[in-house]
Amino acid sequence: MGTGETAYPGFHAMVVSALTGHGDQELLEILPATTTADRVALVGMHDWTDPMLPAIADEWGLSVFSPGALRSTSAPLLDWLGDTGATNVAMHFDVDTIDAGELQLGLGADLGGLTTAEARRVVADIDGAAEVVALTIAEFIPRQVMHLQQILAGFRCSVRGPEQTPHDKPTLDGTGLSHPGTAASRQFARPLEGPPTAQ
């Protein structure tokens, strides 16, 4: 829900702004439609990345449900949904809403978010109360894959079956699949451009 005045300049961080008609005018002109802020809820919000954002949410009339409000029940969110009168719901799952103390999926290590069980319950409860017409997922950073690529980038190996000659033995590539190759070892995984930036 960033804007042109908030600290982070990336358009991908301004989706809520655009959806509610507060975004960049050139972008708004190409959108097929927008919605009003009172029909948008920020669920599981627990780490405002810019100190301006809480005031903006309040000014626009966005509803914010902290993890603490949903620990034992989804009732506050379901009550809000019922008050909107909406029967169709589009959900956007930002993995940063999950407590990094249980599972770090996003770029930052944000503690105090929803547990995975709580997130599943909230989504199931919404699905029971309305028709979910869309579900998107964002901010996933495959740390383990990135670090594994770095390790494998230094591996050079080839695999040969008992009936194969050095000329036709299969080799392993970055996909993890074997295929015919030559006697020369092939690099196991292509190196990344520099070290992983995820922490």
PyMOL commands that set and color helices and strands:
alter all, ss='L'
color gray80, all
select helices_A, chain A and resi 11-13+15-19+25-28+37-39+53-60+67-70+75-84+95-97+116-129+143-152
alter helices_A, ss='H'
color red, helices_A
select strands_A, chain A and resi 41-43+63-65+88-94+131-138+156-157+170-172+178-180+186-187
alter strands_A, ss='S'
color yellow, strands_A
deselect
rebuild
show_as cartoon
